[in-house]
Amino acid sequence: VGTAIRVEHVRATPVGGGVEITATPPINPTGHRLTFTVRAIDSSGRIIALGEIDRASIDRGRFLAAASDLER
């Protein structure tokens, strides 16, 4: 599940311009926490945004059971 997103927008992209977004897998995951490095590049090859996305690895069954309890 996602836990946080940090993004710095560094350059504008013209209306109609293409943008490619990539995420690099974490090199040193810590326990159940994973931090991915992300970047957005416009169609001219310029970086327009940089950031990180934090995710947590969870037990799916426990998560769904807890979510079900919240619906009641």
PDB file of N, H, CA, C and O in Angstrom:
ATOM      1  N   VAL A   1       0.848  -1.176   0.000  1.00  0.00           N
ATOM      2  CA  VAL A   1       0.000   0.000   0.000  1.00  0.00           C
ATOM      3  C   VAL A   1       0.892   1.237   0.000  1.00  0.00           C
ATOM      4  O   VAL A   1       2.007   1.201   0.521  1.00  0.00           O
ATOM      5  N   GLY A   2       0.409   2.314  -0.575  1.00  0.00           N
ATOM      6  H   GLY A   2      -0.497   2.343  -0.998  1.00  0.00           H
ATOM      7  CA  GLY A   2       1.155   3.561  -0.578  1.00  0.00           C
ATOM      8  C   GLY A   2       1.046   4.258   0.764  1.00  0.00           C
ATOM      9  O   GLY A   2      -0.014   4.258   1.391  1.00  0.00           O
ATOM     10  N   THR A   3       2.151   4.854   1.201  1.00  0.00           N
ATOM     11  H   THR A   3       3.012   4.853   0.692  1.00  0.00           H
ATOM     12  CA  THR A   3       2.145   5.555   2.478  1.00  0.00           C
ATOM     13  C   THR A   3       2.515   7.023   2.346  1.00  0.00           C
ATOM     14  O   THR A   3       2.114   7.833   3.181  1.00  0.00           O
ATOM     15  N   ALA A   4       3.283   7.388   1.301  1.00  0.00           N
ATOM     16  H   ALA A   4       3.609   6.730   0.622  1.00  0.00           H
ATOM     17  CA  ALA A   4       3.677   8.795   1.129  1.00  0.00           C
ATOM     18  C   ALA A   4       4.178   9.026  -0.293  1.00  0.00           C
ATOM     19  O   ALA A   4       4.714   8.132  -0.947  1.00  0.00           O
ATOM     20  N   ILE A   5       3.979  10.263  -0.740  1.00  0.00           N
ATOM     21  H   ILE A   5       3.544  10.989  -0.208  1.00  0.00           H
ATOM     22  CA  ILE A   5       4.508  10.692  -2.035  1.00  0.00           C
ATOM     23  C   ILE A   5       5.142  12.061  -1.845  1.00  0.00           C
ATOM     24  O   ILE A   5       4.522  12.969  -1.293  1.00  0.00           O
ATOM     25  N   ARG A   6       6.385  12.204  -2.304  1.00  0.00           N
ATOM     26  H   ARG A   6       6.889  11.466  -2.752  1.00  0.00           H
ATOM     27  CA  ARG A   6       7.086  13.491  -2.267  1.00  0.00           C
ATOM     28  C   ARG A   6       7.556  13.798  -3.680  1.00  0.00           C
ATOM     29  O   ARG A   6       8.331  13.034  -4.256  1.00  0.00           O
ATOM     30  N   VAL A   7       7.095  14.909  -4.243  1.00  0.00           N
ATOM     31  H   VAL A   7       6.466  15.529  -3.775  1.00  0.00           H
ATOM     32  CA  VAL A   7       7.439  15.259  -5.616  1.00  0.00           C
ATOM     33  C   VAL A   7       7.818  16.731  -5.686  1.00  0.00           C
ATOM     34  O   VAL A   7       7.162  17.594  -5.102  1.00  0.00           O
ATOM     35  N   GLU A   8       8.895  16.991  -6.419  1.00  0.00           N
ATOM     36  H   GLU A   8       9.428  16.290  -6.894  1.00  0.00           H
ATOM     37  CA  GLU A   8       9.289  18.377  -6.700  1.00  0.00           C
ATOM     38  C   GLU A   8       9.091  18.620  -8.190  1.00  0.00           C
ATOM     39  O   GLU A   8       9.704  17.953  -9.023  1.00  0.00           O
ATOM     40  N   HIS A   9       8.239  19.570  -8.517  1.00  0.00           N
ATOM     41  H   HIS A   9       7.741  20.112  -7.840  1.00  0.00           H
ATOM     42  CA  HIS A   9       7.984  19.947  -9.906  1.00  0.00           C
ATOM     43  C   HIS A   9       9.026  20.991 -10.283  1.00  0.00           C
ATOM     44  O   HIS A   9       9.086  22.051  -9.660  1.00  0.00           O
ATOM     45  N   VAL A  10       9.854  20.710 -11.299  1.00  0.00           N
ATOM     46  H   VAL A  10       9.806  19.848 -11.805  1.00  0.00           H
ATOM     47  CA  VAL A  10      10.976  21.601 -11.614  1.00  0.00           C
ATOM     48  C   VAL A  10      10.855  22.345 -12.940  1.00  0.00           C
ATOM     49  O   VAL A  10      11.608  23.285 -13.190  1.00  0.00           O
ATOM     50  N   ARG A  11       9.928  21.940 -13.782  1.00  0.00           N
ATOM     51  H   ARG A  11       9.315  21.176 -13.578  1.00  0.00           H
ATOM     52  CA  ARG A  11       9.800  22.592 -15.093  1.00  0.00           C
ATOM     53  C   ARG A  11       8.406  22.338 -15.660  1.00  0.00           C
ATOM     54  O   ARG A  11       7.814  21.282 -15.437  1.00  0.00           O
ATOM     55  N   ALA A  12       7.903  23.301 -16.380  1.00  0.00           N
ATOM     56  H   ALA A  12       8.383  24.159 -16.561  1.00  0.00           H
ATOM     57  CA  ALA A  12       6.581  23.160 -17.015  1.00  0.00           C
ATOM     58  C   ALA A  12       6.704  22.384 -18.324  1.00  0.00           C
ATOM     59  O   ALA A  12       7.764  22.345 -18.949  1.00  0.00           O
ATOM     60  N   THR A  13       5.589  21.768 -18.722  1.00  0.00           N
ATOM     61  H   THR A  13       4.727  21.800 -18.214  1.00  0.00           H
ATOM     62  CA  THR A  13       5.498  21.082 -20.011  1.00  0.00           C
ATOM     63  C   THR A  13       4.420  21.783 -20.828  1.00  0.00           C
ATOM     64  O   THR A  13       3.338  22.056 -20.309  1.00  0.00           O
ATOM     65  N   PRO A  14       4.694  22.077 -22.092  1.00  0.00           N
ATOM     66  CA  PRO A  14       3.683  22.741 -22.911  1.00  0.00           C
ATOM     67  C   PRO A  14       2.399  21.912 -23.006  1.00  0.00           C
ATOM     68  O   PRO A  14       2.440  20.685 -22.919  1.00  0.00           O
ATOM     69  N   VAL A  15       1.277  22.577 -23.183  1.00  0.00           N
ATOM     70  H   VAL A  15       1.243  23.574 -23.254  1.00  0.00           H
ATOM     71  CA  VAL A  15      -0.011  21.901 -23.366  1.00  0.00           C
ATOM     72  C   VAL A  15       0.117  20.942 -24.539  1.00  0.00           C
ATOM     73  O   VAL A  15       0.599  21.314 -25.609  1.00  0.00           O
ATOM     74  N   GLY A  16      -0.318  19.706 -24.329  1.00  0.00           N
ATOM     75  H   GLY A  16      -0.710  19.404 -23.460  1.00  0.00           H
ATOM     76  CA  GLY A  16      -0.244  18.697 -25.376  1.00  0.00           C
ATOM     77  C   GLY A  16       1.081  17.960 -25.426  1.00  0.00           C
ATOM     78  O   GLY A  16       1.226  17.010 -26.195  1.00  0.00           O
ATOM     79  N   GLY A  17       2.061  18.379 -24.615  1.00  0.00           N
ATOM     80  H   GLY A  17       1.944  19.151 -23.989  1.00  0.00           H
ATOM     81  CA  GLY A  17       3.370  17.725 -24.605  1.00  0.00           C
ATOM     82  C   GLY A  17       3.310  16.376 -23.924  1.00  0.00           C
ATOM     83  O   GLY A  17       2.503  16.162 -23.020  1.00  0.00           O
ATOM     84  N   GLY A  18       4.158  15.475 -24.353  1.00  0.00           N
ATOM     85  H   GLY A  18       4.814  15.649 -25.088  1.00  0.00           H
ATOM     86  CA  GLY A  18       4.207  14.155 -23.765  1.00  0.00           C
ATOM     87  C   GLY A  18       5.071  14.115 -22.513  1.00  0.00           C
ATOM     88  O   GLY A  18       6.028  14.877 -22.380  1.00  0.00           O
ATOM     89  N   VAL A  19       4.722  13.222 -21.603  1.00  0.00           N
ATOM     90  H   VAL A  19       3.944  12.603 -21.712  1.00  0.00           H
ATOM     91  CA  VAL A  19       5.478  13.044 -20.361  1.00  0.00           C
ATOM     92  C   VAL A  19       5.616  11.546 -20.098  1.00  0.00           C
ATOM     93  O   VAL A  19       4.642  10.799 -20.189  1.00  0.00           O
ATOM     94  N   GLU A  20       6.836  11.116 -19.771  1.00  0.00           N
ATOM     95  H   GLU A  20       7.627  11.723 -19.698  1.00  0.00           H
ATOM     96  CA  GLU A  20       7.081   9.732 -19.391  1.00  0.00           C
ATOM     97  C   GLU A  20       7.513   9.711 -17.937  1.00  0.00           C
ATOM     98  O   GLU A  20       8.400  10.461 -17.531  1.00  0.00           O
ATOM     99  N   ILE A  21       6.877   8.841 -17.150  1.00  0.00           N
ATOM    100  H   ILE A  21       6.156   8.232 -17.479  1.00  0.00           H
ATOM    101  CA  ILE A  21       7.186   8.750 -15.727  1.00  0.00           C
ATOM    102  C   ILE A  21       7.763   7.364 -15.450  1.00  0.00           C
ATOM    103  O   ILE A  21       7.201   6.349 -15.860  1.00  0.00           O
ATOM    104  N   THR A  22       8.896   7.342 -14.745  1.00  0.00           N
ATOM    105  H   THR A  22       9.352   8.168 -14.412  1.00  0.00           H
ATOM    106  CA  THR A  22       9.529   6.073 -14.406  1.00  0.00           C
ATOM    107  C   THR A  22       9.773   5.994 -12.906  1.00  0.00           C
ATOM    108  O   THR A  22       9.953   7.008 -12.232  1.00  0.00           O
ATOM    109  N   ALA A  23       9.774   4.768 -12.402  1.00  0.00           N
ATOM    110  H   ALA A  23       9.628   3.944 -12.949  1.00  0.00           H
ATOM    111  CA  ALA A  23      10.085   4.512 -10.993  1.00  0.00           C
ATOM    112  C   ALA A  23      11.213   3.492 -10.938  1.00  0.00           C
ATOM    113  O   ALA A  23      11.189   2.478 -11.635  1.00  0.00           O
ATOM    114  N   THR A  24      12.200   3.779 -10.100  1.00  0.00           N
ATOM    115  H   THR A  24      12.220   4.603  -9.534  1.00  0.00           H
ATOM    116  CA  THR A  24      13.333   2.879  -9.929  1.00  0.00           C
ATOM    117  C   THR A  24      13.107   2.029  -8.684  1.00  0.00           C
ATOM    118  O   THR A  24      12.814   2.567  -7.617  1.00  0.00           O
ATOM    119  N   PRO A  25      13.240   0.709  -8.806  1.00  0.00           N
ATOM    120  CA  PRO A  25      13.044  -0.147  -7.627  1.00  0.00           C
ATOM    121  C   PRO A  25      14.019   0.215  -6.507  1.00  0.00           C
ATOM    122  O   PRO A  25      15.134   0.667  -6.769  1.00  0.00           O
ATOM    123  N   PRO A  26      13.598   0.018  -5.274  1.00  0.00           N
ATOM    124  CA  PRO A  26      14.467   0.343  -4.147  1.00  0.00           C
ATOM    125  C   PRO A  26      15.718  -0.532  -4.123  1.00  0.00           C
ATOM    126  O   PRO A  26      15.651  -1.727  -4.411  1.00  0.00           O
ATOM    127  N   ILE A  27      16.854   0.065  -3.779  1.00  0.00           N
ATOM    128  H   ILE A  27      16.909   1.036  -3.545  1.00  0.00           H
ATOM    129  CA  ILE A  27      18.117  -0.670  -3.707  1.00  0.00           C
ATOM    130  C   ILE A  27      18.270  -1.347  -2.349  1.00  0.00           C
ATOM    131  O   ILE A  27      18.682  -2.505  -2.275  1.00  0.00           O
ATOM    132  N   ASN A  28      17.940  -0.630  -1.275  1.00  0.00           N
ATOM    133  H   ASN A  28      17.605   0.310  -1.336  1.00  0.00           H
ATOM    134  CA  ASN A  28      18.074  -1.155   0.084  1.00  0.00           C
ATOM    135  C   ASN A  28      16.741  -1.094   0.826  1.00  0.00           C
ATOM    136  O   ASN A  28      16.544  -0.205   1.655  1.00  0.00           O
ATOM    137  N   PRO A  29      15.819  -2.023   0.546  1.00  0.00           N
ATOM    138  CA  PRO A  29      14.542  -1.991   1.273  1.00  0.00           C
ATOM    139  C   PRO A  29      14.766  -2.229   2.763  1.00  0.00           C
ATOM    140  O   PRO A  29      15.619  -3.022   3.163  1.00  0.00           O
ATOM    141  N   THR A  30      13.975  -1.517   3.577  1.00  0.00           N
ATOM    142  H   THR A  30      13.283  -0.873   3.252  1.00  0.00           H
ATOM    143  CA  THR A  30      14.079  -1.639   5.033  1.00  0.00           C
ATOM    144  C   THR A  30      12.824  -2.326   5.559  1.00  0.00           C
ATOM    145  O   THR A  30      11.752  -1.723   5.603  1.00  0.00           O
ATOM    146  N   GLY A  31      12.958  -3.579   5.954  1.00  0.00           N
ATOM    147  H   GLY A  31      13.828  -4.069   5.918  1.00  0.00           H
ATOM    148  CA  GLY A  31      11.803  -4.303   6.481  1.00  0.00           C
ATOM    149  C   GLY A  31      10.661  -4.335   5.486  1.00  0.00           C
ATOM    150  O   GLY A  31      10.825  -4.782   4.351  1.00  0.00           O
ATOM    151  N   HIS A  32       9.498  -3.858   5.918  1.00  0.00           N
ATOM    152  H   HIS A  32       9.365  -3.495   6.840  1.00  0.00           H
ATOM    153  CA  HIS A  32       8.312  -3.837   5.059  1.00  0.00           C
ATOM    154  C   HIS A  32       8.169  -2.528   4.300  1.00  0.00           C
ATOM    155  O   HIS A  32       7.212  -2.357   3.545  1.00  0.00           O
ATOM    156  N   ARG A  33       9.099  -1.602   4.487  1.00  0.00           N
ATOM    157  H   ARG A  33       9.876  -1.741   5.101  1.00  0.00           H
ATOM    158  CA  ARG A  33       9.041  -0.293   3.830  1.00  0.00           C
ATOM    159  C   ARG A  33       9.890  -0.276   2.567  1.00  0.00           C
ATOM    160  O   ARG A  33      11.033  -0.733   2.572  1.00  0.00           O
ATOM    161  N   LEU A  34       9.327   0.253   1.489  1.00  0.00           N
ATOM    162  H   LEU A  34       8.398   0.624   1.485  1.00  0.00           H
ATOM    163  CA  LEU A  34      10.038   0.374   0.217  1.00  0.00           C
ATOM    164  C   LEU A  34       9.932   1.817  -0.250  1.00  0.00           C
ATOM    165  O   LEU A  34       8.850   2.402  -0.209  1.00  0.00           O
ATOM    166  N   THR A  35      11.047   2.398  -0.695  1.00  0.00           N
ATOM    167  H   THR A  35      11.926   1.923  -0.728  1.00  0.00           H
ATOM    168  CA  THR A  35      11.031   3.755  -1.245  1.00  0.00           C
ATOM    169  C   THR A  35      11.505   3.692  -2.688  1.00  0.00           C
ATOM    170  O   THR A  35      12.627   3.267  -2.965  1.00  0.00           O
ATOM    171  N   PHE A  36      10.644   4.118  -3.603  1.00  0.00           N
ATOM    172  H   PHE A  36       9.733   4.464  -3.378  1.00  0.00           H
ATOM    173  CA  PHE A  36      10.957   4.149  -5.024  1.00  0.00           C
ATOM    174  C   PHE A  36      11.328   5.580  -5.423  1.00  0.00           C
ATOM    175  O   PHE A  36      10.673   6.532  -5.001  1.00  0.00           O
ATOM    176  N   THR A  37      12.369   5.728  -6.228  1.00  0.00           N
ATOM    177  H   THR A  37      12.901   4.954  -6.571  1.00  0.00           H
ATOM    178  CA  THR A  37      12.717   7.025  -6.801  1.00  0.00           C
ATOM    179  C   THR A  37      11.937   7.165  -8.104  1.00  0.00           C
ATOM    180  O   THR A  37      11.935   6.250  -8.927  1.00  0.00           O
ATOM    181  N   VAL A  38      11.277   8.301  -8.297  1.00  0.00           N
ATOM    182  H   VAL A  38      11.278   9.045  -7.628  1.00  0.00           H
ATOM    183  CA  VAL A  38      10.497   8.532  -9.519  1.00  0.00           C
ATOM    184  C   VAL A  38      10.980   9.801 -10.216  1.00  0.00           C
ATOM    185  O   VAL A  38      11.502  10.721  -9.587  1.00  0.00           O
ATOM    186  N   ARG A  39      10.792   9.819 -11.526  1.00  0.00           N
ATOM    187  H   ARG A  39      10.368   9.071 -12.037  1.00  0.00           H
ATOM    188  CA  ARG A  39      11.087  11.046 -12.277  1.00  0.00           C
ATOM    189  C   ARG A  39      10.174  11.119 -13.485  1.00  0.00           C
ATOM    190  O   ARG A  39       9.746  10.106 -14.038  1.00  0.00           O
ATOM    191  N   ALA A  40       9.892  12.341 -13.870  1.00  0.00           N
ATOM    192  H   ALA A  40      10.239  13.164 -13.421  1.00  0.00           H
ATOM    193  CA  ALA A  40       9.055  12.602 -15.037  1.00  0.00           C
ATOM    194  C   ALA A  40       9.902  13.373 -16.043  1.00  0.00           C
ATOM    195  O   ALA A  40      10.550  14.361 -15.698  1.00  0.00           O
ATOM    196  N   ILE A  41       9.890  12.911 -17.288  1.00  0.00           N
ATOM    197  H   ILE A  41       9.364  12.108 -17.569  1.00  0.00           H
ATOM    198  CA  ILE A  41      10.685  13.517 -18.352  1.00  0.00           C
ATOM    199  C   ILE A  41       9.741  13.884 -19.486  1.00  0.00           C
ATOM    200  O   ILE A  41       8.889  13.086 -19.879  1.00  0.00           O
ATOM    201  N   ASP A  42       9.898  15.108 -20.014  1.00  0.00           N
ATOM    202  H   ASP A  42      10.590  15.755 -19.695  1.00  0.00           H
ATOM    203  CA  ASP A  42       9.015  15.521 -21.116  1.00  0.00           C
ATOM    204  C   ASP A  42       9.543  14.974 -22.444  1.00  0.00           C
ATOM    205  O   ASP A  42      10.616  14.373 -22.495  1.00  0.00           O
ATOM    206  N   SER A  43       8.772  15.191 -23.521  1.00  0.00           N
ATOM    207  H   SER A  43       7.901  15.680 -23.480  1.00  0.00           H
ATOM    208  CA  SER A  43       9.121  14.620 -24.821  1.00  0.00           C
ATOM    209  C   SER A  43      10.406  15.180 -25.410  1.00  0.00           C
ATOM    210  O   SER A  43      10.936  14.623 -26.372  1.00  0.00           O
ATOM    211  N   SER A  44      10.919  16.280 -24.846  1.00  0.00           N
ATOM    212  H   SER A  44      10.489  16.732 -24.065  1.00  0.00           H
ATOM    213  CA  SER A  44      12.210  16.814 -25.322  1.00  0.00           C
ATOM    214  C   SER A  44      13.378  16.276 -24.503  1.00  0.00           C
ATOM    215  O   SER A  44      14.524  16.662 -24.731  1.00  0.00           O
ATOM    216  N   GLY A  45      13.092  15.378 -23.541  1.00  0.00           N
ATOM    217  H   GLY A  45      12.161  15.064 -23.356  1.00  0.00           H
ATOM    218  CA  GLY A  45      14.142  14.762 -22.747  1.00  0.00           C
ATOM    219  C   GLY A  45      14.516  15.517 -21.489  1.00  0.00           C
ATOM    220  O   GLY A  45      15.479  15.149 -20.817  1.00  0.00           O
ATOM    221  N   ARG A  46      13.777  16.567 -21.151  1.00  0.00           N
ATOM    222  H   ARG A  46      12.995  16.866 -21.697  1.00  0.00           H
ATOM    223  CA  ARG A  46      14.083  17.348 -19.948  1.00  0.00           C
ATOM    224  C   ARG A  46      13.328  16.805 -18.746  1.00  0.00           C
ATOM    225  O   ARG A  46      12.159  16.432 -18.847  1.00  0.00           O
ATOM    226  N   ILE A  47      14.010  16.764 -17.604  1.00  0.00           N
ATOM    227  H   ILE A  47      14.960  17.066 -17.521  1.00  0.00           H
ATOM    228  CA  ILE A  47      13.356  16.345 -16.361  1.00  0.00           C
ATOM    229  C   ILE A  47      12.391  17.439 -15.928  1.00  0.00           C
ATOM    230  O   ILE A  47      12.769  18.606 -15.829  1.00  0.00           O
ATOM    231  N   ILE A  48      11.147  17.060 -15.671  1.00  0.00           N
ATOM    232  H   ILE A  48      10.839  16.112 -15.752  1.00  0.00           H
ATOM    233  CA  ILE A  48      10.158  18.042 -15.222  1.00  0.00           C
ATOM    234  C   ILE A  48       9.741  17.843 -13.768  1.00  0.00           C
ATOM    235  O   ILE A  48       9.188  18.753 -13.150  1.00  0.00           O
ATOM    236  N   ALA A  49      10.008  16.642 -13.213  1.00  0.00           N
ATOM    237  H   ALA A  49      10.458  15.903 -13.714  1.00  0.00           H
ATOM    238  CA  ALA A  49       9.688  16.386 -11.810  1.00  0.00           C
ATOM    239  C   ALA A  49      10.541  15.238 -11.287  1.00  0.00           C
ATOM    240  O   ALA A  49      10.888  14.313 -12.021  1.00  0.00           O
ATOM    241  N   LEU A  50      10.871  15.321  -9.995  1.00  0.00           N
ATOM    242  H   LEU A  50      10.589  16.072  -9.398  1.00  0.00           H
ATOM    243  CA  LEU A  50      11.638  14.283  -9.305  1.00  0.00           C
ATOM    244  C   LEU A  50      10.959  13.996  -7.980  1.00  0.00           C
ATOM    245  O   LEU A  50      10.334  14.881  -7.395  1.00  0.00           O
ATOM    246  N   GLY A  51      11.076  12.775  -7.507  1.00  0.00           N
ATOM    247  H   GLY A  51      11.583  12.056  -7.982  1.00  0.00           H
ATOM    248  CA  GLY A  51      10.476  12.502  -6.204  1.00  0.00           C
ATOM    249  C   GLY A  51      10.690  11.095  -5.718  1.00  0.00           C
ATOM    250  O   GLY A  51      11.492  10.333  -6.259  1.00  0.00           O
ATOM    251  N   GLU A  52       9.939  10.768  -4.668  1.00  0.00           N
ATOM    252  H   GLU A  52       9.288  11.386  -4.228  1.00  0.00           H
ATOM    253  CA  GLU A  52       9.986   9.448  -4.052  1.00  0.00           C
ATOM    254  C   GLU A  52       8.571   9.018  -3.688  1.00  0.00           C
ATOM    255  O   GLU A  52       7.721   9.841  -3.346  1.00  0.00           O
ATOM    256  N   ILE A  53       8.339   7.723  -3.767  1.00  0.00           N
ATOM    257  H   ILE A  53       9.029   7.054  -4.044  1.00  0.00           H
ATOM    258  CA  ILE A  53       7.072   7.143  -3.343  1.00  0.00           C
ATOM    259  C   ILE A  53       7.394   6.064  -2.316  1.00  0.00           C
ATOM    260  O   ILE A  53       8.185   5.161  -2.587  1.00  0.00           O
ATOM    261  N   ASP A  54       6.785   6.156  -1.148  1.00  0.00           N
ATOM    262  H   ASP A  54       6.142   6.889  -0.928  1.00  0.00           H
ATOM    263  CA  ASP A  54       6.960   5.144  -0.102  1.00  0.00           C
ATOM    264  C   ASP A  54       5.790   4.173  -0.155  1.00  0.00           C
ATOM    265  O   ASP A  54       4.633   4.565  -0.305  1.00  0.00           O
ATOM    266  N   ARG A  55       6.126   2.894  -0.026  1.00  0.00           N
ATOM    267  H   ARG A  55       7.066   2.575   0.096  1.00  0.00           H
ATOM    268  CA  ARG A  55       5.114   1.848  -0.002  1.00  0.00           C
ATOM    269  C   ARG A  55       5.425   0.914   1.147  1.00  0.00           C
ATOM    270  O   ARG A  55       6.574   0.800   1.575  1.00  0.00           O
ATOM    271  N   ALA A  56       4.406   0.252   1.639  1.00  0.00           N
ATOM    272  H   ALA A  56       3.473   0.345   1.291  1.00  0.00           H
ATOM    273  CA  ALA A  56       4.582  -0.728   2.709  1.00  0.00           C
ATOM    274  C   ALA A  56       4.049  -2.067   2.224  1.00  0.00           C
ATOM    275  O   ALA A  56       2.960  -2.142   1.654  1.00  0.00           O
ATOM    276  N   SER A  57       4.820  -3.119   2.454  1.00  0.00           N
ATOM    277  H   SER A  57       5.704  -3.058   2.918  1.00  0.00           H
ATOM    278  CA  SER A  57       4.403  -4.473   2.138  1.00  0.00           C
ATOM    279  C   SER A  57       3.562  -4.977   3.310  1.00  0.00           C
ATOM    280  O   SER A  57       3.998  -4.931   4.460  1.00  0.00           O
ATOM    281  N   ILE A  58       2.365  -5.455   3.013  1.00  0.00           N
ATOM    282  H   ILE A  58       2.011  -5.492   2.078  1.00  0.00           H
ATOM    283  CA  ILE A  58       1.441  -5.869   4.078  1.00  0.00           C
ATOM    284  C   ILE A  58       0.938  -7.282   3.835  1.00  0.00           C
ATOM    285  O   ILE A  58       1.081  -7.828   2.741  1.00  0.00           O
ATOM    286  N   ASP A  59       0.354  -7.860   4.861  1.00  0.00           N
ATOM    287  H   ASP A  59       0.238  -7.416   5.749  1.00  0.00           H
ATOM    288  CA  ASP A  59      -0.307  -9.144   4.751  1.00  0.00           C
ATOM    289  C   ASP A  59      -1.704  -8.889   4.195  1.00  0.00           C
ATOM    290  O   ASP A  59      -2.533  -8.266   4.858  1.00  0.00           O
ATOM    291  N   ARG A  60      -1.964  -9.364   2.990  1.00  0.00           N
ATOM    292  H   ARG A  60      -1.290  -9.870   2.451  1.00  0.00           H
ATOM    293  CA  ARG A  60      -3.221  -9.070   2.292  1.00  0.00           C
ATOM    294  C   ARG A  60      -4.445  -9.539   3.083  1.00  0.00           C
ATOM    295  O   ARG A  60      -5.433  -8.812   3.191  1.00  0.00           O
ATOM    296  N   GLY A  61      -4.379 -10.743   3.628  1.00  0.00           N
ATOM    297  H   GLY A  61      -3.576 -11.334   3.540  1.00  0.00           H
ATOM    298  CA  GLY A  61      -5.515 -11.283   4.376  1.00  0.00           C
ATOM    299  C   GLY A  61      -5.863 -10.436   5.587  1.00  0.00           C
ATOM    300  O   GLY A  61      -7.034 -10.137   5.821  1.00  0.00           O
ATOM    301  N   ARG A  62      -4.858 -10.047   6.359  1.00  0.00           N
ATOM    302  H   ARG A  62      -3.907 -10.290   6.169  1.00  0.00           H
ATOM    303  CA  ARG A  62      -5.102  -9.202   7.540  1.00  0.00           C
ATOM    304  C   ARG A  62      -5.647  -7.837   7.125  1.00  0.00           C
ATOM    305  O   ARG A  62      -6.536  -7.291   7.779  1.00  0.00           O
ATOM    306  N   PHE A  63      -5.109  -7.290   6.034  1.00  0.00           N
ATOM    307  H   PHE A  63      -4.388  -7.734   5.502  1.00  0.00           H
ATOM    308  CA  PHE A  63      -5.576  -5.984   5.561  1.00  0.00           C
ATOM    309  C   PHE A  63      -7.052  -6.046   5.162  1.00  0.00           C
ATOM    310  O   PHE A  63      -7.835  -5.180   5.551  1.00  0.00           O
ATOM    311  N   LEU A  64      -7.431  -7.060   4.393  1.00  0.00           N
ATOM    312  H   LEU A  64      -6.795  -7.764   4.077  1.00  0.00           H
ATOM    313  CA  LEU A  64      -8.825  -7.181   3.945  1.00  0.00           C
ATOM    314  C   LEU A  64      -9.761  -7.431   5.121  1.00  0.00           C
ATOM    315  O   LEU A  64     -10.881  -6.920   5.142  1.00  0.00           O
ATOM    316  N   ALA A  65      -9.311  -8.212   6.098  1.00  0.00           N
ATOM    317  H   ALA A  65      -8.402  -8.627   6.081  1.00  0.00           H
ATOM    318  CA  ALA A  65     -10.141  -8.459   7.285  1.00  0.00           C
ATOM    319  C   ALA A  65     -10.363  -7.170   8.060  1.00  0.00           C
ATOM    320  O   ALA A  65     -11.479  -6.907   8.509  1.00  0.00           O
ATOM    321  N   ALA A  66      -9.327  -6.367   8.223  1.00  0.00           N
ATOM    322  H   ALA A  66      -8.421  -6.581   7.858  1.00  0.00           H
ATOM    323  CA  ALA A  66      -9.447  -5.091   8.938  1.00  0.00           C
ATOM    324  C   ALA A  66     -10.352  -4.138   8.163  1.00  0.00           C
ATOM    325  O   ALA A  66     -11.167  -3.437   8.763  1.00  0.00           O
ATOM    326  N   ALA A  67     -10.219  -4.103   6.838  1.00  0.00           N
ATOM    327  H   ALA A  67      -9.557  -4.673   6.350  1.00  0.00           H
ATOM    328  CA  ALA A  67     -11.066  -3.224   6.035  1.00  0.00           C
ATOM    329  C   ALA A  67     -12.524  -3.650   6.132  1.00  0.00           C
ATOM    330  O   ALA A  67     -13.416  -2.804   6.174  1.00  0.00           O
ATOM    331  N   SER A  68     -12.768  -4.937   6.167  1.00  0.00           N
ATOM    332  H   SER A  68     -12.043  -5.625   6.133  1.00  0.00           H
ATOM    333  CA  SER A  68     -14.128  -5.452   6.305  1.00  0.00           C
ATOM    334  C   SER A  68     -14.737  -5.033   7.632  1.00  0.00           C
ATOM    335  O   SER A  68     -15.917  -4.686   7.698  1.00  0.00           O
ATOM    336  N   ASP A  69     -13.929  -5.064   8.698  1.00  0.00           N
ATOM    337  H   ASP A  69     -12.971  -5.346   8.645  1.00  0.00           H
ATOM    338  CA  ASP A  69     -14.400  -4.644  10.018  1.00  0.00           C
ATOM    339  C   ASP A  69     -14.787  -3.165  10.014  1.00  0.00           C
ATOM    340  O   ASP A  69     -15.724  -2.778  10.712  1.00  0.00           O
ATOM    341  N   LEU A  70     -14.089  -2.334   9.245  1.00  0.00           N
ATOM    342  H   LEU A  70     -13.328  -2.649   8.678  1.00  0.00           H
ATOM    343  CA  LEU A  70     -14.376  -0.898   9.192  1.00  0.00           C
ATOM    344  C   LEU A  70     -15.704  -0.618   8.497  1.00  0.00           C
ATOM    345  O   LEU A  70     -16.350   0.389   8.786  1.00  0.00           O
ATOM    346  N   GLU A  71     -16.115  -1.487   7.596  1.00  0.00           N
ATOM    347  H   GLU A  71     -15.590  -2.306   7.362  1.00  0.00           H
ATOM    348  CA  GLU A  71     -17.363  -1.290   6.852  1.00  0.00           C
ATOM    349  C   GLU A  71     -18.585  -1.547   7.716  1.00  0.00           C
ATOM    350  O   GLU A  71     -19.694  -1.160   7.347  1.00  0.00           O
ATOM    351  N   ARG A  72     -18.407  -2.178   8.830  1.00  0.00           N
ATOM    352  H   ARG A  72     -17.506  -2.493   9.130  1.00  0.00           H
ATOM    353  CA  ARG A  72     -19.550  -2.535   9.684  1.00  0.00           C
ATOM    354  C   ARG A  72     -19.958  -1.415  10.564  1.00  0.00           C
ATOM    355  O   ARG A  72     -20.902  -1.553  11.341  1.00  0.00           O
TER     356      ARG A  72
END
